[in-house]
Amino acid sequence: MEQKQWQWQEEGTSWRGVGIYHVTLTIPSRQPLLGSLNIPDGDPTKAVVERTELGRLLLECQRSVPVFHPEIQILQYCLMPDHLHVIWYVRQPMKQSIRQVAQGFWQAAKKVGRAYSYASYASLTGGAMNESGGATNESNTPGSMGGAMNESSGAMNESSNPESKGGATNESGGAMNESSNPGSKGGATNESNNATNESSNPGSMGGATNEKRGLSSIAAAGSRENPLCKALGNEVYWLLDPVFTERPFLRPLSRRGQLQAMLRYVRMNPQRLATKRLMPGFFRVQKGIEIGGRSYDGVGNVALLQAEHFDVVHVRSTMVKAAEHGDCQPLRDYMNSRVLEARQGVVMVSPFISPNEKRVMNVLLEEQRPFVLLADNGFRDYYKPTDALFDACAAGRVLILSPWPHDTEKRHISRADCVALNMMAEEMVRSLSSFPLPRH
């Protein structure tokens, strides 16, 4: 049964069976074309993303996925100003792989992107594009089919958009409740117990919207039709900027606890972005932090390096082996000593790799004690810590350092990395402390 359930992990059937996937589609330029972040009262917990017309149409694309692939259920999504997060649940094996489904979603998004580019061009020039790519008279162009050039017709008018706010949508127990939406037929999703009812959106699924004018009428977001391409011709159509030029990032969620962590991550994306904008210093990647003759990149509160006392957290294998043979006292005493020193103002430094070291870190987080975390991978653009580390970073209690650049291919920490990071932690403490490093 387990083997059938996780068919996608088997050779030859990869990515086709039951599974849960996190999908992210990003605008590579990071332009906020999908929405704008609103932070009422300067409170990150109230942050919402007000959707643009392009953002709304991209959501139509993602909600059409279960229409064309009834095996897929949308567990949760979150539209951000420059990217979209979606969690797909594949409930039964599919003929197509999940990669092919993501490819189809990407093509639909690019279709919407080209419609947006066309509407933007037309609104700037007052006309459409002719076959040579130049401006032409609106009355003789495909704009007459959808009014894409006429700003007053609502090419990018969001005031009538019933979905203009919302940020993340929590849909525990299922995906969206769209039973009154004409695009929901086909048995794609049965979601009667969800949190968000979007039935008032005339374009939520199932083809072009009921609007007679505007971007929606030429984008056909939830449909395989492409009225704009037919009107412009292939040569001109493929010159348009698709906006979404990079393929979606697809990540399987198969480990215990991974789904719940990702649901929380997606749900809290607007709050995290609001926190970063309100406190940009702690979340900016800082390059070339020199400590003990070694250079690090860091995220967090660099002022922690000015503390008076530092010490390491490194649980030795001898302590663990002794505990396994019944002598738990050395391990217990050592871990307690780390917490007691932290309570006295000592800043702990460690990669926090082993389970026992992570237990110490969790106590430091719970008690809101400052510490320095050495990471085994560098920081990509727009990096932000996850979960409790994010909150501690926002409060200025954590500094995350890495001696290495970001490696997109890295998945697991090696033993060599563990040894090196523990050595760097001791080296750092000797360099920063105003007293000799005690021996444990």
Disulfide bonds with the S-S distance in Angstrom:
none
